[in-house]
Amino acid sequence: MQYLGLAVLTGCFGLLLLFITLRLGWRLEWLLGWLKGCALLVLLALCGGLALLAWEFSRFQPIVDGARIATLDFRQLADKQHEVYLAPAMSSPLPLHGDLWELDVQVLRWRGLPHMLGLEDGYRLDRLRGRYLTLEQQQEMGSGLSHSLHGTPAWRDAWHWLDQLNLSWLYADAFTIRFMPIADGARFAVEIGVTGLSPVAMNTQALDAMKGLE
């Protein structure tokens, strides 16, 4: 009986609120206006999202097999501390700590009808990292500095969201160069192909550093 009484009391309270709402001037026109306002807000949000997506797509470039997409020039500042000039992505040098460098590239791949229509896969330089040869140093010093090369936060990174959505006609892929040596005066180029990245030693310092790592 207790819970039946509570149910009746709650129901009566709800009916009282409904009566007050109707008496205060409920009109169908108000409901339609509210729904229209909500729809306009959704459309504005969609327009903003499409504008951000368009900006993100503009930062990608078509993959041309064998094309040189970056060069890295290293200059030593102290023991295991260097600065790297990364062209054409960055106009100023980036600090890098460690014995090795790694480069990540975001890739967009088209499938199905868009691919048949001729849309080309695209790439964008993503992240440059330094790391140490020994696990102890890596754990002690952390990432050895990691630099985003496009400046887009994860919450509006089109590549990140496409990676989560797993669409059938467009998906996010990634190319990576790992465990390349850092040396004072070394100059490396990075070439891209349909299957990945290729590092190229551009001077004797880079060649000697690669031989020392073997």
C-alpha positions in Angstrom: 0.0 0.0 0.0 2.9 2.3 0.8 4.3 2.2 -2.8 0.9 2.4 -4.4 0.2 5.5 -2.4 3.5 7.0 -3.5 2.7 6.1 -7.1 -0.7 7.9 -6.8 0.8 10.9 -5.2 3.6 11.2 -7.8 1.0 10.8 -10.6 -1.2 13.5 -9.2 1.8 15.8 -8.9 2.6 15.2 -12.5 -0.9 15.9 -13.6 -0.8 19.2 -11.6 2.3 20.3 -13.4 0.8 19.4 -16.7 -2.3 21.5 -15.9 -0.1 24.5 -14.9 1.9 24.2 -18.1 -1.2 24.2 -20.2 -2.7 27.1 -18.3 0.5 29.2 -18.7 0.0 29.2 -22.4 1.2 26.1 -24.2 0.8 26.5 -27.9 1.8 24.3 -30.8 3.4 27.3 -32.5 5.9 27.5 -29.6 6.8 23.9 -30.0 7.4 24.3 -33.7 9.5 27.4 -33.1 11.6 25.5 -30.6 12.1 22.5 -33.0 13.1 24.9 -35.8 15.6 26.7 -33.6 17.2 23.3 -32.6 17.3 22.3 -36.2 19.1 25.6 -37.1 21.6 25.1 -34.4 22.3 21.6 -35.6 22.8 22.9 -39.2 25.2 25.6 -37.9 27.2 23.0 -36.0 27.3 20.9 -39.2 28.5 23.8 -41.3 31.3 24.5 -38.7 32.3 20.8 -38.8 32.4 20.8 -42.6 34.5 23.9 -42.6 37.0 22.3 -40.2 37.1 19.1 -42.3 37.7 21.2 -45.4 40.7 22.9 -43.7 42.1 19.5 -42.6 41.8 18.1 -46.1 43.6 21.1 -47.5 46.7 20.2 -45.4 47.1 16.8 -47.1 49.0 16.3 -50.4 48.7 13.5 -53.0 51.2 10.7 -52.7 53.5 10.6 -55.6 55.6 7.5 -55.7 59.3 8.3 -55.1 58.6 12.0 -54.2 60.9 13.7 -51.6 58.6 15.0 -48.9 61.1 16.3 -46.3 64.8 16.9 -45.4 66.3 16.8 -41.9 69.5 18.6 -41.0 70.9 18.0 -37.5 73.2 20.2 -35.4 74.6 19.1 -32.1 74.0 21.4 -29.1 75.3 19.1 -26.3 75.6 15.4 -25.6 72.5 13.7 -27.0 71.0 17.1 -27.6 70.5 18.3 -31.1 68.4 20.7 -33.1 66.9 19.7 -36.4 65.9 21.8 -39.4 62.9 20.0 -41.0 62.0 21.4 -44.4 59.6 22.3 -45.7 57.3 21.6 -42.7 59.0 23.9 -40.1 60.6 27.3 -40.6 62.6 27.2 -37.3 64.7 24.4 -35.8 63.2 21.9 -33.4 65.1 20.6 -30.3 65.5 16.8 -30.2 67.1 14.7 -27.5 68.4 11.1 -27.8 70.4 8.9 -30.2 67.7 8.3 -32.8 64.9 10.0 -34.6 61.5 8.8 -35.8 59.0 10.3 -38.2 55.3 9.6 -38.5 53.2 10.5 -41.5 49.4 10.5 -41.6 47.9 8.9 -44.7 44.4 9.0 -46.1 43.5 6.1 -48.5 40.4 6.0 -50.8 38.6 2.8 -51.5 35.6 1.8 -53.5 33.8 4.3 -55.8 36.0 7.3 -54.8 39.1 5.3 -55.7 37.6 4.3 -59.0 36.8 7.9 -59.8 40.5 8.7 -59.5 40.8 10.3 -56.0 44.5 10.0 -54.9 45.7 8.8 -51.5 47.1 11.7 -49.5 49.7 12.3 -46.8 50.6 14.8 -44.1 53.7 15.0 -41.9 52.5 14.2 -38.4 55.1 13.8 -35.7 58.9 13.9 -35.1 60.4 12.2 -32.1 63.7 11.6 -30.5 64.5 8.4 -28.5 67.5 6.8 -26.8 69.3 3.6 -27.6 69.0 2.1 -24.1 65.7 1.3 -22.5 66.9 2.7 -19.2 67.7 6.1 -20.7 64.4 6.1 -22.6 62.4 5.4 -19.4 64.4 8.0 -17.4 64.2 10.8 -20.0 60.7 10.1 -21.4 60.0 10.7 -25.1 63.1 12.7 -25.9 60.8 15.4 -27.1 58.0 14.8 -29.5 56.9 17.5 -32.0 53.6 17.8 -33.8 54.3 18.9 -37.4 50.8 20.1 -38.3 49.6 21.8 -35.1 46.1 20.2 -35.3 44.8 19.1 -31.8 43.4 15.6 -31.6 39.8 16.7 -31.1 39.6 18.2 -34.6 42.1 16.0 -36.4 40.3 14.6 -39.4 42.8 11.7 -39.6 42.1 10.8 -35.9 38.4 10.7 -36.4 38.5 8.7 -39.6 40.8 6.2 -37.8 38.0 5.8 -35.2 35.1 5.7 -37.6 36.6 3.0 -39.9 34.6 4.0 -43.0 34.4 1.6 -46.0 35.3 4.3 -48.6 38.0 6.3 -46.7 40.3 5.1 -44.0 43.3 6.4 -42.0 46.7 4.8 -42.5 50.1 5.7 -41.2 53.7 5.5 -42.5 56.6 5.6 -40.0 60.4 5.8 -40.1 61.9 4.4 -36.9 65.4 4.1 -35.3 67.3 6.4 -37.6 70.6 7.7 -36.1 71.2 11.3 -35.1 74.6 12.8 -35.8 76.1 16.3 -35.9 75.9 17.7 -39.4 73.9 14.7 -40.7 71.4 15.4 -43.5 68.7 13.0 -44.4 65.9 13.1 -47.0 62.6 11.3 -46.7 60.9 9.8 -49.8 57.4 8.5 -49.9 55.9 5.6 -51.9 52.6 3.9 -52.1 53.7 1.4 -49.4 55.7 3.6 -47.0 58.6 5.9 -46.3 62.3 5.6 -47.3 65.1 7.5 -45.5 68.0 8.6 -47.7 71.4 9.6 -46.4 72.4 12.9 -48.1 76.0 13.4 -46.8 79.0 11.5 -45.3 77.9 12.3 -41.7 74.6 10.6 -42.3 76.2 7.6 -44.1 78.7 7.2 -41.2 75.9 7.4 -38.6 73.9 4.7 -40.4 77.0 2.5 -40.6 77.6 3.0 -36.9 74.1 1.8 -36.1 74.5 -1.5 -38.0 
